């Protein structure tokens, strides 16, 4: 259920599609107030007064209704990604509450094994190339050489 006080654009449809792809259950997207939620609902709202969340953070409250509270639509959307990760991991979501804050705009370096897995996955999918960029920062020629040298069993061309 989506808080009707917010313009969600395609967020509800995207979340419903992603939940369907993961669980084979297609949820109905409904706009309504929090008071109208029932057990099993996922409720998205921008009703958070927590300024530390920024635009991309969220608070997840787990109970009969799973609630994602954020300050901006981007934060609520990131909350839905957290829901999907938890469901993918165990099929259920338990707990009480959690906050997830944005890491900011700094590039997050990925270790070499992460890149090796990405190259391997692209090879499995018969995808024929990869331009490694992280938050606008490409890998150096030396980093690409290490990847090519370590995982030449998966011929996915890497370009800087």
Contact map, one row per residue, 1 for C-alpha under 8 A:
1110000000000000000000000000111100001000111100000000000000000000000000000000000000000000000000000000000000000000000000000000000000000000000000000000000000000000
1111000100010000000000000000111110000000001110000000000000000000000000000000000000000000000000000000000000000000000000000000000000000000000000000000000000000000
1111110000000000000000000000001111000000001111000000000000000000000000000000000000000000000000000000000000000000000000000000000000000000000000000000000000000000
0111111000000000000000000000001110000000000000000000000000000000000000000000000000000000000000000000000000000000000000000000000000000000000000000000000000000000
0011111000000000000000000000000000000000000000000000000000000000000000000000000000000000000000000000000000000000000000000000000000000000000000000000000000000000
0011111100000000000000000000000000000000000011000000000000000000000000000000000000000000000000000000000000000000000000000000000000000000000000000000000000000000
0001111110000000000000000000000000000000000000000000000000000000000000000000000000000000000000000000000000000000000000000000000000000000000000000000000000000000
0100011111110000000000000000000000000000000000000000000000000000000000001000000000000000000000000000000000000000000000000000000000000000000000000000000000000000
0000001111110000000000000000000000000000000000000000000000000000000000000000000000000000000000000000000000000000000000000000000000000000000000000000000000000000
0000000111111100000000000000000000000000000000000000000000000000000000000000000000000000000000000000000000000000000000000000000000000000000000000000000000000000
0000000111111110000000000000000000000000000000000000000000000000000000000000100000000000000000000000000000000000000000000000000000000000000000000000000000000000
0100000111111111000000000000100000000000000000000000000000000000000000000000000000000000000000000000000000000000000000000000000000000000000000000000000000000000
0000000001111111100000000000100000000000000000000000000000000000000000000000000000000000000000000000000000000000000000000000000000000000000000000000000000000000
0000000001111111110000000000000000000000000000000000000000000000000000000000000000000000000000000000000000000000000000000000000000000000000000000000000000000000
0000000000111111111000000000000000000000000000000000000000000000000000000000000100000000000000000000000000000000000000000000000000000000000000000000000000000000
0000000000011111111100000111100000000000000000000000000000000000000000000000000000000000000000000000000000000000000000000000000000000000000000000000000000000000
0000000000001111111110000100000000000000000000000000000000000000000000000000000000000000000000000000000000000000000000000000000000000000000000000000000000000000
0000000000000111111111000000000000000000000000000000000000000000000000000000000000010000000000000000000000000000000000000000000000000000000000000000000000000000
0000000000000011111111111110000000000000000000000000000000000000000000000000000000010000000000000000000000000000000000000000000000000000000000000000000000000000
0000000000000001111111111110000000000000000000000000000000000000000000000000000000000000000000000000000000000000000000000000000000000000000000000000000000000000
0000000000000000111111111000000000000000000000000000000000000000000000000000000000000000000000000000000000000000000000000000000000000000000000000000000000000000
0000000000000000011111110000000000000000000000000000000000000000000000000000000000010001000000000000000000000000000000000000000000000000000000000000000000000000
0000000000000000001111111000000000000000000000000000000000000000000000000000000000000000000000000000000000000000000000000000000000000000000000000000000000000000
0000000000000000001111111100000000000000000000000000000000000000000000000000000000000000000000000000000000000000000000000000000000000000000000000000000000000000
0000000000000000001110111110000000000000000000000000000000000000000000000000000000000000000000000000000000000000000000000000000000000000000000000000000000000000
0000000000000001101100011111000000000000000000000000000000000000000000000000000000000000000000000000000000000000000000000000000000000000000000000000000000000000
0000000000000001001100001111100000000000000000000000000000000000000000000000000000000000000000000000000000000000000000000000000000000000000000000000000000000000
0000000000000001000000000111110000000000000000000000000000000000000000000000000000000000000000000000000000000000000000000000000000000000000000000000000000000000
1100000000011001000000000011111000000000000000000000000000000000000000000000000000000000000000000000000000000000000000000000000000000000000000000000000000000000
1100000000000000000000000001111100000000000000000000000000000000000000000000000000000000000000000000000000000000000000000000000000000000000000000000000000000000
1111000000000000000000000000111110000000000000000000000000000000000000000000000000000000000000000000000000000000000000000000000000000000000000000000000000000000
1111000000000000000000000000011111011000000000000000000000000000000000000000000000000000000000000000000000000000000000000000000000000000000000000000000000000000
0111000000000000000000000000001111111000000000000000000000000000000000000000000000000000000000000000000000000000000000000000000000000000000000000000000000000000
0010000000000000000000000000000111111000001000000000000000000000000000000000000000000000000000000000000000000000000000000000000000000000000000000000000000000000
0000000000000000000000000000000011111000000000000000000000000000000000000000000000000000000000000000000000000000000000000000000000000000000000000000000000000000
0000000000000000000000000000000111111100000000000000000000000000000000000000000000000000000000000000000000000000000000000000000000000000000000000000000000000000
1000000000000000000000000000000111111110101000000000000000000000100000000000000000000000000000000000000000000000000000000000000000000000000000000000000000000000
0000000000000000000000000000000000011111100000000000000000000001100000000000000000000000000000000000000000000000000000000000000000000000000000000000000000000000
0000000000000000000000000000000000001111100000000000000000000001100000000000000000000000000000000000000000000000000000000000000000000000000000000000000000000000
0000000000000000000000000000000000000111110000000000000000000001110000000000000000000000000000000000000000000000000000000000000000000000000000000000000000000000
1000000000000000000000000000000000001111111000000000000000000001110000000000000000000000000000000000000000000000000000000000000000000000000000000000000000000000
1000000000000000000000000000000000000001111100000000000000000000111100000000000000000000000000000000000000000000000000000000000000000000000000000000000000000000
1110000000000000000000000000000001001000111110000000000000000000111100000000000000000000000000000000000000000000000000000000000000000000000000000000000000000000
1110000000000000000000000000000000000000011111000000000000000000001110000001000000000000000000000000000000000000000000000000000000000000000000000000000000000000
0110010000000000000000000000000000000000001111110000000000000000001111000001000000000000000000000000000000000000000000000000000000000000000000000000000000000000
0010010000000000000000000000000000000000000111110000000000000000000011111001000000000000000000000000000000000000000000000000000000000000000000000000000000000000
0000000000000000000000000000000000000000000011111000000000000000000011100000000000000000000000000000000000000000000000000000000000000000000000000000000000000000
0000000000000000000000000000000000000000000011111110000000000000000011100000000000000000000000000000000000000000000000000000000000000000000000000000000000000000
0000000000000000000000000000000000000000000000111110000000000000000000100000000000000000000000000000000000000000000000000000000000000000000000000000000000000000
0000000000000000000000000000000000000000000000011111100000000000000000100000000000000000000000000000000000000000000000000000000000000000000000000000000000000000
0000000000000000000000000000000000000000000000011111110000000000000000100000000000000000000000000000000000000000000000000000000000000000000000000000000000000000
0000000000000000000000000000000000000000000000000111110010000000000000000000000000000000000000000000100000000000000000000000000000000000000000000000000000000000
0000000000000000000000000000000000000000000000000111111111100000000001100010000000000000000000000011110000000000000000000000000000000000000000000000000000000000
0000000000000000000000000000000000000000000000000011111110000000000000110010000000000000000000000000110000000000000000000000000000000000000000000000000000000000
0000000000000000000000000000000000000000000000000000111110000000000001111110000000000000000000000000010000000000000000000000000000000000000000000000000000000000
0000000000000000000000000000000000000000000000000000111111000000000001111111010000000000000000000000110000000000000000000000000000000000000000000000000000000000
0000000000000000000000000000000000000000000000000001111111100000000001100111011000000000000000000011110000000000000000000000000000000000000000000000000000000000
0000000000000000000000000000000000000000000000000000100111110000000111100011011000000000000000000011100000000000000000000000000000000000000000000000000000000000
0000000000000000000000000000000000000000000000000000100011111000001111000000001000000000000000001111000000000000000000000000000000000000000000000000000000000000
0000000000000000000000000000000000000000000000000000000001111100011110000000001000000000000000001110000000000000000000000000000000000000000000000000000000000000
0000000000000000000000000000000000000000000000000000000000111110011100000000000000000000000000011100000000000000000000000000000000000000000000000000000000000000
0000000000000000000000000000000000000000000000000000000000011111111000000000000000000000000011111000000000000000000000000000000000000000000000000000000000000000
0000000000000000000000000000000000000000000000000000000000001111110000000000000000000000000001110000000000000000000000000000000000000000000000000000000000000000
0000000000000000000000000000000000000111100000000000000000000111110000000000000000000000000000000000000000000000000000000000000000000000000000000000000000000000
0000000000000000000000000000000000001111111000000000000000000111111000000000000000000000000000000000000000000000000000000000000000000000000000000000000000000000
0000000000000000000000000000000000000001111000000000000000011111111100000000000000000000000000000000000000000000000000000000000000000000000000000000000000000000
0000000000000000000000000000000000000000011110000000000000111100111110000000000000000000000000000000000000000000000000000000000000000000000000000000000000000000
0000000000000000000000000000000000000000011110000000000001111000011111000001001100000000000000000000000000000000000000000000000000000000000000000000000000000000
0000000000000000000000000000000000000000000111110000000001110000001111100001000000000000000000000000000000000000000000000000000000000000000000000000000000000000
0000000000000000000000000000000000000000000011110000101111100000000111111011000000000000000000000000000000000000000000000000000000000000000000000000000000000000
0000000000000000000000000000000000000000000001111110111111000000000011111011000000000000000000000000000000000000000000000000000000000000000000000000000000000000
0000000000000000000000000000000000000000000001000000011100000000000001111111000000000000000000000000000000000000000000000000000000000000000000000000000000000000
0000000100000000000000000000000000000000000001000000001100000000000001111111100000000000000000000000000000000000000000000000000000000000000000000000000000000000
0000000000000000000000000000000000000000000000000000001110000000000000011111110000000000000000000000000000000000000000000000000000000000000000000000000000000000
0000000000000000000000000000000000000000000000000000111111000000000001111111111000000000000000000000000000000000000000000000000000000000000000000000000000000000
0000000000000000000000000000000000000000000111000000000111000000000111111111111100000000000000000000000000000000000000000000000000000000000000000000000000000000
0000000000100000000000000000000000000000000000000000000000000000000000001111111110000000000000000000000000000000000000000000000000000000000000000000000000000000
0000000000000000000000000000000000000000000000000000000111000000000000000111111111000000000000000000000000000000000000000000000000000000000000000000000000000000
0000000000000000000000000000000000000000000000000000000011110000000100000011111111100000000000000001000000000000000000000000000000000000000000000000000000000000
0000000000000010000000000000000000000000000000000000000000000000000100000001111111110000000000000000000000000000000000000000000000000000000000000000000000000000
0000000000000000000000000000000000000000000000000000000000000000000000000000111111111000000000000000000000000000000000000000000000000000000000000000000000000000
0000000000000000000000000000000000000000000000000000000000000000000000000000011111111100000000000000000000000000000000000000000000000000000000000000000000000000
0000000000000000000000000000000000000000000000000000000000000000000000000000001111111110000010000000000000000000000000000000000000000000000000000000000000000000
0000000000000000011001000000000000000000000000000000000000000000000000000000000111111111000000000000000000000000000000000000000000000000000000000000000000000000
0000000000000000000000000000000000000000000000000000000000000000000000000000000011111111100000000000000000000000000000000000000000000000000000000000000000000000
0000000000000000000000000000000000000000000000000000000000000000000000000000000001111111111110000000000000000000000000000000000000000000000000000000000000000000
0000000000000000000000000000000000000000000000000000000000000000000000000000000000111111111110000000000000000000000000000000000000000000000000000000000000000000
0000000000000000000001000000000000000000000000000000000000000000000000000000000000011111111000000000000000000000000000000000000000000000000000000000000000000000
0000000000000000000000000000000000000000000000000000000000000000000000000000000000001111111000000000000000000000000000000000000000000000000000000000000000000000
0000000000000000000000000000000000000000000000000000000000000000000000000000000000000111111110000000000000000000000000000000000000000000000000000000000000000000
0000000000000000000000000000000000000000000000000000000000000000000000000000000000000111111110000000000000000000000000000000000000000000000000000000000000000000
0000000000000000000000000000000000000000000000000000000000000000000000000000000000000110011111000000000000000000000000000000000000000000000000000000000000000000
0000000000000000000000000000000000000000000000000000000000000100000000000000000000100110011111100000000000000000000000000000000000000000000000000000000000000000
0000000000000000000000000000000000000000000000000000000000000110000000000000000000000000000111110000000000000000000000000000000000000000000000000000000000000000
0000000000000000000000000000000000000000000000000000000000000110000000000000000000000000000011111000000000000000000000000000000000000000000000000000000000000000
0000000000000000000000000000000000000000000000000000000000001110000000000000000000000000000001111100000000000000000000000000000000000000000000000000000000000000
0000000000000000000000000000000000000000000000000000000000111100000000000000000000000000000000111110000000000000000000000000000000000000000000000000000000000000
0000000000000000000000000000000000000000000000000000000000111000000000000000000000000000000000011111000000000000000000000000000000000000000000000000000000000000
0000000000000000000000000000000000000000000000000000100011110000000000000000000000000000000000001111100000000000000000000000000000000000000000000000000000000000
0000000000000000000000000000000000000000000000000000100011100000000000000000001000000000000000000111110000000000000000000000000000000000000000000000000000000000
0000000000000000000000000000000000000000000000000001110111000000000000000000000000000000000000000011111000000000000000000000000000000000000000000000000000000000
0000000000000000000000000000000000000000000000000000111110000000000000000000000000000000000000000001111100000000000000000000000000000000000000000000000000000000
0000000000000000000000000000000000000000000000000000000000000000000000000000000000000000000000000000111111000000000000000000000000000000000000000000000000000000
0000000000000000000000000000000000000000000000000000000000000000000000000000000000000000000000000000011111000000000000000000000000000000000000000000000000000000
0000000000000000000000000000000000000000000000000000000000000000000000000000000000000000000000000000001111100000000000000000000000000010000000000000000000000000
0000000000000000000000000000000000000000000000000000000000000000000000000000000000000000000000000000001111110000000000000000000000000010000000000000000000000000
0000000000000000000000000000000000000000000000000000000000000000000000000000000000000000000000000000000011111000000000000000000000000111100000000000000000000000
0000000000000000000000000000000000000000000000000000000000000000000000000000000000000000000000000000000001111100000000000000000000000110000000000000000000000000
0000000000000000000000000000000000000000000000000000000000000000000000000000000000000000000000000000000000111110000000000000000000000100000000000000000000000000
0000000000000000000000000000000000000000000000000000000000000000000000000000000000000000000000000000000000011111011000000000000000000000000000000000000000000000
0000000000000000000000000000000000000000000000000000000000000000000000000000000000000000000000000000000000001111111000000000000000000000000000000000000000000000
0000000000000000000000000000000000000000000000000000000000000000000000000000000000000000000000000000000000000111111100000000000000000000000000000010000000000000
0000000000000000000000000000000000000000000000000000000000000000000000000000000000000000000000000000000000000011111110000000000000000000000000000000000000000000
0000000000000000000000000000000000000000000000000000000000000000000000000000000000000000000000000000000000000111111111000000000000000000000000000000000000000000
0000000000000000000000000000000000000000000000000000000000000000000000000000000000000000000000000000000000000111111111100000000000000000000000000010000000000000
0000000000000000000000000000000000000000000000000000000000000000000000000000000000000000000000000000000000000001111111110000000000000000000000000010011000000000
0000000000000000000000000000000000000000000000000000000000000000000000000000000000000000000000000000000000000000111111111000000000000000000000000000000000000000
0000000000000000000000000000000000000000000000000000000000000000000000000000000000000000000000000000000000000000011111111100000000000000000000000000000000000000
0000000000000000000000000000000000000000000000000000000000000000000000000000000000000000000000000000000000000000001111111110000001000000000000000000000001010000
0000000000000000000000000000000000000000000000000000000000000000000000000000000000000000000000000000000000000000000111111111000000000000000000000000000001000000
0000000000000000000000000000000000000000000000000000000000000000000000000000000000000000000000000000000000000000000011111111100000000000000000000000000000000000
0000000000000000000000000000000000000000000000000000000000000000000000000000000000000000000000000000000000000000000001111111111110000000000000000000000000010000
0000000000000000000000000000000000000000000000000000000000000000000000000000000000000000000000000000000000000000000000111111111100000000000000000000000001110000
0000000000000000000000000000000000000000000000000000000000000000000000000000000000000000000000000000000000000000000000011111111000000000000000000000000000000000
0000000000000000000000000000000000000000000000000000000000000000000000000000000000000000000000000000000000000000000000001111111000000000000000000000000000000000
0000000000000000000000000000000000000000000000000000000000000000000000000000000000000000000000000000000000000000000000000111111100000000000000000000000000000000
0000000000000000000000000000000000000000000000000000000000000000000000000000000000000000000000000000000000000000000000000111111110000000000000000000000000010000
0000000000000000000000000000000000000000000000000000000000000000000000000000000000000000000000000000000000000000000000000110011111000000000000000000000000011000
0000000000000000000000000000000000000000000000000000000000000000000000000000000000000000000000000000000000000000000000000100001111100000000000000000000000011110
0000000000000000000000000000000000000000000000000000000000000000000000000000000000000000000000000000000000000000000000100000000111110000000000000000000000011110
0000000000000000000000000000000000000000000000000000000000000000000000000000000000000000000000000000000000000000000000000000000011111000010000000000000000000111
0000000000000000000000000000000000000000000000000000000000000000000000000000000000000000000000000000000000000000000000000000000001111100011000000000000000000111
0000000000000000000000000000000000000000000000000000000000000000000000000000000000000000000000000000000000000000000000000000000000111111111000000000000000000000
0000000000000000000000000000000000000000000000000000000000000000000000000000000000000000000000000000000000111000000000000000000000011111111000000000000000000000
0000000000000000000000000000000000000000000000000000000000000000000000000000000000000000000000000000000011110000000000000000000000001111100000000000000000000000
0000000000000000000000000000000000000000000000000000000000000000000000000000000000000000000000000000000000100000000000000000000000001111110000000000000000000000
0000000000000000000000000000000000000000000000000000000000000000000000000000000000000000000000000000000000100000000000000000000000001111111000000000000000000000
0000000000000000000000000000000000000000000000000000000000000000000000000000000000000000000000000000000000000000000000000000000000111101111100000000000000000001
0000000000000000000000000000000000000000000000000000000000000000000000000000000000000000000000000000000000000000000000000000000000011100111111110000000000000001
0000000000000000000000000000000000000000000000000000000000000000000000000000000000000000000000000000000000000000000000000000000000000000011111110000000000000001
0000000000000000000000000000000000000000000000000000000000000000000000000000000000000000000000000000000000000000000000000000000000000000001111111000000000000001
0000000000000000000000000000000000000000000000000000000000000000000000000000000000000000000000000000000000000000000000000000000000000000001111111100000000000000
0000000000000000000000000000000000000000000000000000000000000000000000000000000000000000000000000000000000000000000000000000000000000000001111111110000000000000
0000000000000000000000000000000000000000000000000000000000000000000000000000000000000000000000000000000000000000000000000000000000000000001111111111000000000111
0000000000000000000000000000000000000000000000000000000000000000000000000000000000000000000000000000000000000000000000000000000000000000000011111111100000000000
0000000000000000000000000000000000000000000000000000000000000000000000000000000000000000000000000000000000000000000000000000000000000000000001111111110000000000
0000000000000000000000000000000000000000000000000000000000000000000000000000000000000000000000000000000000000001001100000000000000000000000000111111111100000000
0000000000000000000000000000000000000000000000000000000000000000000000000000000000000000000000000000000000000000000000000000000000000000000000011111111100000100
0000000000000000000000000000000000000000000000000000000000000000000000000000000000000000000000000000000000000000000000000000000000000000000000001111111100000000
0000000000000000000000000000000000000000000000000000000000000000000000000000000000000000000000000000000000000000000100000000000000000000000000000111111100000000
0000000000000000000000000000000000000000000000000000000000000000000000000000000000000000000000000000000000000000000100000000000000000000000000000011111111000000
0000000000000000000000000000000000000000000000000000000000000000000000000000000000000000000000000000000000000000000000000000000000000000000000000011111111100000
0000000000000000000000000000000000000000000000000000000000000000000000000000000000000000000000000000000000000000000000000000000000000000000000000000001111100000
0000000000000000000000000000000000000000000000000000000000000000000000000000000000000000000000000000000000000000000000110010000000000000000000000000001111110000
0000000000000000000000000000000000000000000000000000000000000000000000000000000000000000000000000000000000000000000000000010000000000000000000000000000111111000
0000000000000000000000000000000000000000000000000000000000000000000000000000000000000000000000000000000000000000000000100110001111000000000000000000000001111100
0000000000000000000000000000000000000000000000000000000000000000000000000000000000000000000000000000000000000000000000000000000111000000000000000000000000111110
0000000000000000000000000000000000000000000000000000000000000000000000000000000000000000000000000000000000000000000000000000000011110000000000010001000000011111
0000000000000000000000000000000000000000000000000000000000000000000000000000000000000000000000000000000000000000000000000000000011110000000000010000000000001111
0000000000000000000000000000000000000000000000000000000000000000000000000000000000000000000000000000000000000000000000000000000000110000011110010000000000000111
